[in-house]
Amino acid sequence: MNGSAPPAEAGDERLQLRLDRDGACFHGGLALPILDALAGVLAKWPDGRAGTRIAGGAGLARLLGPEAPVGARLAELAGLPVRPVKAVLFDKNDRADWSLGWHQDRTIAVRAEADLPGFGPWTVKQGICHVEPPFALSEGMLTVRIHLDPVDAGNAPLLIVPGSHRLGRIAVADVDAIVARAPVFSCLADTGDVWIYRTPILHASHAARPGRRRRVLQVDYAAGDLPAPLEWLGI
């Protein structure tokens, strides 16, 4: 995955987005220094799948931790130490292609289920326990998307509604109306570019065009521990 992304130009509208105001910000080429190492770590997981939840990868934790480019930038933006708590490798291709309707990400990955007020419902995805936490916890999280392939308008870029992270927990019945009256932004990227989002931002994506591939490593970051006995799954 060697390569270099052209620098973003001053008039690039991606550079106008601000994390607190819009819920998203763009960092061109931020992951380029770790792409080859990422490829080596991710090689042990099957590719070509719609979404592979990744856990138990010490090498990945180091590449995404506070001493590496992405983790360091996250800590700078958050203003406090954060750590990666969930990772999913999305691979849109001719064998596994899909569209994603508008929604907020609401679940976290934990080591084991526990009965705590405000946490639920529970689900199991690829053998990993997931739960919807109190919304205040999700509001404090950040989500990173590291682009392993170029993403243009025809290669299923993530679509976001800027500012929607400030609307709180949005009822499913209200989502379409909010999207209909709001501007939608397409998050284009080159290989090695990184998008950072407030985790509750409304987002969606279309299927990729035939013959295209779009791999994205999506990582959730959080500060602090979960209330005992819950523990972050981590990566």
PEPE-V536886 format. One line per field, one symbol per residue. burial: 1 if it has 24 or more other C-alpha atoms within 12 Angstrom, else 0. Layout:
# PEPE-V536886
burial->???
This chain:
# PEPE-V536886
burial->1000100000000100101001111111111111100110110000100111111010011111100111111110110001111111111110011100011111111110100000100000000111111010111111111111111000111111111111011100001001100001111111111111111111111111000011111111110001000001111
